């Protein structure tokens, strides 16, 4: 499965963006998916994730209430709607997917780097103050 993140750009504080994670060469409709970000000078951090069956979502505190992750299975795309963007949200955003494995729970959200099998190239989000 190849993943491609898109939708980044330069916006002012308070604006919104929607990132898309499109899959090719396979489907992510039955994968747990996470959005990660790497801010300037920082390591890659988990931002938001959705479970295999879409019943579970998880957000880090700094984006909770502003970001929403969702899936459109028929289009093989996972979105990250980002509202009220702030300068500290400036980062390269990556999407990642984990194929369902024996022993997994379908409602589980994965928050560790090593738990993801597939990674897309990032998309840059820059928020000016």
N, C-alpha and C positions, 0 to 999 in steps of 0.2 A: 504494500500500500504506500502510495506517495501522497504526501500532504503538502498543500500550498496555502500559506496564510496570505491574506491580502486585506486592504481596506485602511491601512495606516495613512498618516498624513500629518500636516502641520495645522494645528488649531489653536484657538485662544482658550484660556481658562474658562470653564463653564460650558464649553461646547460638547457635542456628542460625536462619536464615531461608532460605526459597526464594523467589526472585523469578521472576516469569513475564513473558514478552514475547509478547503475543498479537497476531497479525496479522489485519487485516480488509481487505476490498477487494482481496485478492490473497493470494499465498502467499509464505512465507519459506522454504519447504522447499528451494529452490535458491538461497538467498541466503547469503552470508557474513554473520554476525551478530556484533556486538560489544556488550559491556556496558561502559558508561562511568560515571564517577562524578565528582561535583563536591563536594568537601569545603568546609566553611565557609571563606570567604575565599580559595579557591583556584580555579584554572581547571579546566576539564573534563579528566579524564585517562582514558586507556584502562585497563580493569581485566582484561578477559578477552574472548577471541574464539574463534569456531569457523568453520571453513572451509565453503565451499559444499557439499562432499561429506562433511562431518563427520569426515574423517580427520585434520584438523589442528586443534589447539587451542593457545592461547597465553595465558599469564597474566603479569602483572607480578610481580616478585619478592615484593612485600609481601603478595600474596594466594595465591601458589603454595602448594599443599598444603592450603589451607583452602577455596578456592572451586573449584567445578566447573561448567563450562558444558556444557549438553547440549541436544539438540533432540528433540522429539516431532513428527515430520513430519505424522503423520495428524491431529494436533490443531492443527497450524500454530502451535506454541508453542516458544519457546526458554526454557530455565530457567537460573538461576544459583543453585546451591546454595551457601550461605555458612555455613561452620561455624567454631566458635571465634571468633566476632566480637569485635573489639576496639574500644575507643573511637575509634581512628584510622580505623576503617571508616565512621564516621558521615559520611553524604553523601547527596545526591540521586543516585539511580542511574537511568541512561537506557539504553535499548537502541536499537541502530541496525542497519540492514541495507543491504547493498550487492547490487544485482542483478548477476548474472553478466554480464560484458562481454567482448567480443572481446579476446583477449590475456590474459585472466585465467587463472590456474591454479586448478583446482578445489580444491586442497589448501592454498591460501594463506589466511593469516589477516591481516586488515588492521588496522593499529594507528594510522592517522592519521585525524584528524577529516574531512578533505576527501575521504577515500576512501569515505565512507558517504553514501548517497543519501536514506535515510529515517530519521527520528528519531521516537521516541515521547516522550510526556510522562514526566517522571521520577516515581520513587517514593522517598519519604524513608525512609532507614534511620538510626535513632538508637541508638547503643550506649552505655549508661551503665556507669561503672566500679564 
